[in-house]
């Protein structure tokens, strides 16, 4: 959104906006300074926020500045020529505002899509006024004047989205939520990947230190960077007498209370390997402390999965297959 739009807390009313558009069309071009003087010296127009309205019309591409004068653009001409009534003009301007915000990638900065929700008591889509950044107060106030937002009388902080304009709103929200969801998912995956790699690197160094006297300690391997389907992250040794890899380590990091997600594949591998399979739970808040040791759980299928006295198990997803087809 342009700085000028943000700086203006008064972008006019529908009548004032239409008056300015009509004046520019009638005069063909207008010098804003001359127009401000004209309005100031006219008792019917001296309260018009000329600067705010001009900035709004530039933002919507209704007018453009050429050689210190403002002219209607083709978009502005089309809007004016298709004027039929006030309600249609309100709708057209609301639609143009939402479309312009979307095209300039500013929609979700103004109306953060996840702040809009369906109120099950009002049966309306609403947004808290306080969730709209103060710098957009002018645009918020204009949308209230245009009827896009309706002030909820029982809660001054609640704005109801007018049902008449839901068809203009939903596509934008769906588009932004899809973009935000994809971006957030990617960011979350990147964070989880980085956290996982740091924990695996910590366990790798921990195992090298634990087995520093093992003849093959240099053969401790992180394999998750190559094989993500093995069901474990590292190959190591149970003790200094081990002649081959006999400790298969799955690394999980946590913060606060020990907790972790365990995939079905990892569970199956743990069941198969039994005492040779270990979970290493690494506390991210303490892993850089000199004397810290991870929680090491041997045979976790037995000691964790089948031990609900010590571990609470929650099913996040269930997969169903129909066994009988009629």
C-alpha positions in Angstrom: 0.0 0.0 0.0 1.3 3.4 -0.9 2.8 5.5 2.0 0.2 8.3 1.2 -2.7 5.9 1.8 -1.2 4.8 5.1 -0.6 8.4 6.2 -4.2 9.4 5.6 -6.7 8.6 8.3 -9.5 10.1 6.3 -10.1 8.9 2.8 -13.5 10.5 2.4 -17.0 9.1 2.0 -18.8 7.7 -1.0 -20.5 11.0 -1.8 -17.2 12.9 -1.5 -15.3 10.4 -3.6 -18.0 10.5 -6.4 -17.9 14.3 -6.2 -14.2 14.4 -6.8 -14.4 12.0 -9.7 -17.2 14.0 -11.3 -15.3 17.2 -10.9 -12.2 15.8 -12.6 -14.2 14.4 -15.4 -16.0 17.7 -15.9 -12.8 19.8 -15.8 -10.9 17.1 -17.7 -7.9 17.8 -15.4 -7.4 19.3 -12.0 -4.6 20.9 -10.1 -4.9 19.6 -6.5 -3.8 22.9 -5.0 -6.5 24.8 -6.9 -9.1 22.2 -6.0 -8.2 22.4 -2.3 -8.7 26.2 -2.5 -12.0 25.7 -4.3 -13.3 23.4 -1.6 -11.9 25.5 1.3 -13.8 28.6 0.0 -17.0 26.7 -0.5 -19.2 26.1 2.6 -20.6 22.8 1.1 -17.2 21.3 0.4 -14.7 22.8 2.9 -14.6 19.6 5.0 -13.7 17.3 2.1 -10.4 15.5 2.7 -9.0 16.4 -0.7 -5.5 14.9 -0.2 -6.8 11.6 1.2 -9.3 11.1 -1.6 -6.8 11.9 -4.3 -4.3 9.5 -2.8 -7.1 6.8 -2.7 -8.0 7.4 -6.3 -4.3 7.1 -7.4 -4.0 3.9 -5.4 -7.1 2.5 -7.1 -5.8 3.7 -10.5 -8.8 5.9 -11.1 -6.7 9.0 -11.6 -3.1 9.7 -12.6 -0.8 12.7 -12.3 0.6 14.2 -15.5 2.4 17.6 -15.6 1.1 18.6 -12.1 -2.5 17.9 -13.0 -4.7 14.9 -12.3 -6.6 13.1 -15.0 -9.1 10.2 -15.0 -7.5 7.0 -16.2 -9.3 4.5 -18.4 -10.3 2.6 -15.2 -11.6 5.8 -13.7 -13.5 6.7 -16.9 -15.1 3.2 -17.0 -16.1 3.5 -13.4 -17.7 6.9 -13.9 -19.4 5.9 -17.2 -21.0 2.9 -15.6 -22.4 4.7 -12.6 -26.0 3.7 -11.9 -26.6 4.2 -8.2 -24.8 4.7 -4.9 -25.0 1.1 -3.7 -23.4 -0.2 -7.0 -20.7 2.5 -6.7 -19.9 1.3 -3.1 -19.7 -2.2 -4.2 -17.4 -1.3 -7.2 -15.1 0.7 -5.0 -14.9 -2.1 -2.3 -14.2 -4.6 -5.0 -11.5 -2.4 -6.5 -9.9 -1.9 -3.1 -9.7 -5.6 -2.4 -8.4 -6.4 -5.8 -5.7 -3.7 -5.6 -4.6 -4.9 -2.2 -4.4 -8.4 -3.6 -2.5 -7.4 -6.8 0.0 -5.4 -4.8 0.5 -8.3 -2.3 -0.8 -6.2 0.6 -4.1 -7.8 1.3 -2.8 -10.0 4.1 -0.9 -7.1 5.6 -4.1 -5.1 5.9 -6.5 -7.9 6.7 -4.5 -10.8 8.0 -6.6 -13.6 6.8 -6.3 -15.8 9.9 -7.8 -13.0 12.0 -11.1 -13.3 10.1 -13.3 -16.0 11.6 -16.9 -17.2 11.7 -18.6 -16.3 14.9 -20.9 -19.2 15.8 -23.1 -17.0 18.0 -23.6 -14.1 15.5 -23.5 -16.4 12.5 -21.3 -13.8 10.8 -17.7 -13.5 9.6 -16.0 -11.1 11.9 -12.6 -9.5 12.6 -11.4 -7.7 15.7 -10.7 -4.0 14.9 -7.6 -4.1 17.1 -6.1 -6.8 14.9 -6.0 -4.3 12.0 -2.7 -2.3 12.2 -3.2 1.3 13.2 -1.5 2.5 10.1 -4.4 1.3 8.1 -7.0 3.1 10.2 -8.0 5.3 7.2 -8.7 2.4 5.0 -10.6 0.6 7.8 -12.7 3.7 8.4 -13.5 4.0 4.7 -14.6 0.4 4.5 -16.9 1.1 7.5 -18.4 4.1 5.7 -18.9 2.0 2.5 -20.7 -0.7 4.5 -18.1 -3.4 4.0 -17.5 -3.5 7.8 -20.4 -3.1 10.2 -19.7 -2.0 13.8 -21.1 -4.5 16.3 -22.9 -2.4 18.9 -22.3 -4.8 21.8 -18.6 -5.0 21.2 -16.8 -1.9 19.9 -13.8 -4.0 19.0 -15.7 -6.3 16.7 -16.3 -5.6 13.0 -18.8 -7.7 11.1 -18.1 -8.3 7.4 -21.3 -7.4 5.5 -22.9 -10.5 4.0 -23.5 -8.5 0.8 -19.8 -8.5 0.2 -18.8 -12.0 1.2 -18.6 -13.0 -2.5 -15.8 -10.4 -2.8 -14.1 -11.4 0.4 -14.0 -15.2 0.4 -11.9 -15.6 -2.8 -9.3 -13.2 -1.5 -9.2 -14.9 1.9 -8.9 -18.4 0.4 -6.1 -17.2 -1.9 -4.2 -15.5 0.9 -4.6 -18.4 3.3 -3.4 -20.8 0.7 -0.3 -18.6 0.1 0.2 -18.1 3.8 -0.3 -21.8 4.6 2.2 -22.9 1.9 4.7 -20.3 3.2 4.2 -21.2 6.8 4.4 -24.9 6.0 7.6 -24.4 4.1 9.0 -22.3 6.9 8.0 -24.8 9.5 9.5 -27.7 7.5 12.8 -25.7 7.2 12.9 -25.0 10.9 12.1 -28.7 11.8 14.8 -29.9 9.3 17.3 -27.5 10.8 16.4 -28.5 14.4 16.6 -32.2 13.4 20.0 -31.9 11.8 21.4 -30.0 14.8 20.1 -32.8 17.2 21.5 -35.5 14.9 24.9 -33.8 14.8 24.8 -33.5 18.6 24.1 -37.2 19.0 26.8 -38.1 16.4 29.4 -36.2 18.5 28.0 -37.6 21.7 28.4 -41.2 20.3 31.9 -40.5 19.1 32.8 -39.2 22.6 31.1 -42.2 24.3 32.9 -44.7 22.0 36.2 -42.8 21.8 38.1 -46.0 22.7 36.3 -48.1 20.1 38.5 -49.2 17.2 35.8 -48.3 14.7 34.4 -45.1 16.3 35.0 -43.3 13.1 32.4 -45.6 11.5 29.6 -44.1 13.4 27.3 -42.8 10.6 24.4 -40.3 10.2 22.3 -42.0 7.5 19.2 -39.9 7.6 20.7 -37.4 5.1 20.7 -40.2 2.5 18.0 -42.6 3.6 14.9 -41.1 5.2 12.9 -44.4 5.1 15.2 -46.6 7.2 13.3 -45.8 10.4 16.4 -44.5 12.3 19.0 -41.7 11.9 22.4 -43.1 13.0 24.4 -46.3 12.9 26.5 -46.8 16.1 27.8 -49.4 18.5 26.4 -50.6 21.8 29.9 -50.8 23.4 33.6 -51.0 22.8 33.3 -54.8 22.2 30.9 -54.5 19.3 32.4 -55.8 16.0 29.7 -54.3 13.8 26.9 -51.7 13.9 24.5 -52.9 16.5 22.9 -49.7 17.8 20.3 -48.1 15.5 19.5 -44.6 16.8 16.4 -42.5 16.1 17.0 -38.9 17.3 14.1 -36.7 18.6 14.5 -33.2 19.9 12.2 -31.5 22.3 11.8 -28.4 24.5 10.3 -28.6 27.9 8.6 -31.9 28.8 10.1 -34.8 26.8 7.8 -35.5 23.8 8.1 -36.6 20.2 6.3 -37.7 17.1 6.9 -41.3 16.1 6.1 -42.5 12.6 4.5 -45.9 11.8 7.7 -46.9 9.9 9.9 -46.0 12.9 7.6 -48.0 15.2 7.8 -51.0 12.9 11.6 -50.8 12.8 11.8 -50.5 16.6 9.6 -53.6 16.9 11.8 -55.5 14.6 15.2 -54.4 16.1 14.1 -54.6 19.7 17.1 -54.0 22.1 19.3 -52.8 19.2 17.0 -49.8 18.6 17.4 -46.7 20.7 15.6 -43.4 21.0 17.8 -40.4 21.8 15.7 -37.6 23.2 17.6 -34.3 23.0 16.6 -31.2 24.9 17.2 -28.3 22.6 17.5 -25.9 25.6 20.3 -27.9 27.2 22.1 -29.6 24.3 24.9 -27.0 24.3 25.5 -27.4 28.1 28.8 -29.0 28.7 27.6 -31.7 31.1 24.3 -32.4 29.4 23.3 -36.0 28.4 20.4 -36.9 26.2 17.6 -39.3 27.4 18.5 -42.7 25.9 15.6 -45.2 25.6 16.5 -48.7 24.7 13.8 -50.9 23.0 11.3 -48.0 22.9 8.5 -50.2 21.5 8.5 -52.0 24.8 9.5 -49.2 27.1 7.5 -46.4 25.5 4.8 -47.6 23.1 3.6 -50.3 25.4 4.1 -48.3 28.6 1.2 -45.9 28.9 1.9 -45.5 32.7 4.9 -43.4 31.9 4.1 -42.2 28.4 0.8 -40.7 27.2 0.1 -41.8 23.7 -2.0 -39.6 21.3 -3.2 -40.6 17.8 -3.0 -37.6 15.5 -4.2 -39.4 12.4 -5.8 -42.7 11.6 -5.6 -44.5 8.3 -8.6 -46.7 7.3 -8.7 -49.5 4.7 -12.0 -51.2 3.9 -11.5 -55.0 4.4 -14.7 -56.1 2.8 -16.0 -54.7 -0.5 -19.6 -55.6 -1.3 
